[in-house]
């Protein structure tokens, strides 16, 4: 499961509209195929994760009990 913090949504809301669409498409892909190579999902250290949204943006998350909380 994937969760988003309030801070995540604050950052998302200031993205340009075209980047929000890209992020939405990447999220759909993340839910259906988290190992898709275009996402570049990477584990960072013990509890942190990174996922790519387009060429210039990344989302960071932390492992929680039932998935990843993106911030």
Contact map, one row per residue, 1 for C-alpha under 8 A:
11100000000000000000000000000000000000000000000000000000000000000111000
11110000000000000000000000000000000000000000000000000000000000000011110
11111000000000000000000000000000000000000000000000000000000000000011110
01111101100000000000000000000000000000000000000000000000000000000000111
00111111100000000000000000000000000000000000000000000000000000000000111
00011111110000000000000000000000000000000000000000000000000000000000001
00001111111000000000000000000000000000000000000000000000000000000000001
00011111111100000000000000000000000000000000000000000000000000000000011
00011111111110000000000000000000000000000000000000000000000000000000000
00000111111111000000000000000000000000000000000000000000000000000000000
00000011111111100000000000000000000000000000000000000000000000000000000
00000001111111100001000000000000000000000000000000000000000000000000000
00000000111111100001000000000000000000000000000000000000000000000000000
00000000011111110000000000000000000000000000000000000000000000000000000
00000000001111111011000000000000000000000000000000000000000000000000000
00000000000001111111000000000000000000000000000000000000000000000000000
00000000000000111111100000000000000000000000000000000000000000000000000
00000000000000011111110000000000000000000000000000000000000000000000000
00000000000000111111111000000000000000000000000000000100000000000000000
00000000000110111111111100000000000000000000000000000000000000000000000
00000000000000001111111110000000000000000000000000000000000000000000000
00000000000000000111111111000000000000000000000000001100000000000000000
00000000000000000011111111100000000000000000000000001100000000000000000
00000000000000000001111111110000000000000000000000000000000000000000000
00000000000000000000111111111000000000000000000000000000000000000000000
00000000000000000000011111111100000000100000000000011000000000000000000
00000000000000000000001111111110000000000000000000000000000000000000000
00000000000000000000000111111111000000000000000000000000000000000000000
00000000000000000000000011111111110100000000000000000000000000000000000
00000000000000000000000001111111111100100000000000000000000000000000000
00000000000000000000000000111111110000000000000000000000000000000000000
00000000000000000000000000011111110000000000000000000000000000000000000
00000000000000000000000000001111111100000000000000000000000000000000000
00000000000000000000000000001111111100101000000000000000000000000000000
00000000000000000000000000000100111110111000000000000000000000000000000
00000000000000000000000000001100111111110000000000000000000000000000000
00000000000000000000000000000000001111111000000000000000000000000000000
00000000000000000000000000000000000111110000000000010000000000000000000
00000000000000000000000001000100011111111000000000111000000000000000000
00000000000000000000000000000000001111111100000001110000000000000000000
00000000000000000000000000000000011010111110000011110000000000000000000
00000000000000000000000000000000000000011111000011100000000000000000000
00000000000000000000000000000000000000001111111111000000000000000000000
00000000000000000000000000000000000000000111111111000000000000000000000
00000000000000000000000000000000000000000011111100000000000000000000000
00000000000000000000000000000000000000000011111100000000000000000000000
00000000000000000000000000000000000000000011111110000000000001100000000
00000000000000000000000000000000000000000011111111000000000111100000000
00000000000000000000000000000000000000001111001111100000000111100001000
00000000000000000000000000000000000000011111000111110000011110000000000
00000000000000000000000000000000000000111100000011111000011100000000000
00000000000000000000000001000000000001111000000001111111111000000000000
00000000000000000000011001000000000000100000000000111111111000000000000
00000000000000000010011000000000000000000000000000011111110000000000000
00000000000000000000000000000000000000000000000000011111100000000000000
00000000000000000000000000000000000000000000000000011111110000000000000
00000000000000000000000000000000000000000000000000011111111000000000000
00000000000000000000000000000000000000000000000001111101111100000000000
00000000000000000000000000000000000000000000000001111000111110000000011
00000000000000000000000000000000000000000000000111100000011111000000011
00000000000000000000000000000000000000000000000111000000001111100001111
00000000000000000000000000000000000000000000001110000000000111110001111
00000000000000000000000000000000000000000000001110000000000011111011100
00000000000000000000000000000000000000000000000000000000000001111111100
00000000000000000000000000000000000000000000000000000000000000111110000
10000000000000000000000000000000000000000000000000000000000000011111000
11100000000000000000000000000000000000000000000000000000000000111111100
11100000000000000000000000000000000000000000000010000000000011110111110
01111000000000000000000000000000000000000000000000000000000011110011111
01111001000000000000000000000000000000000000000000000000001111000001111
00011111000000000000000000000000000000000000000000000000001111000000111
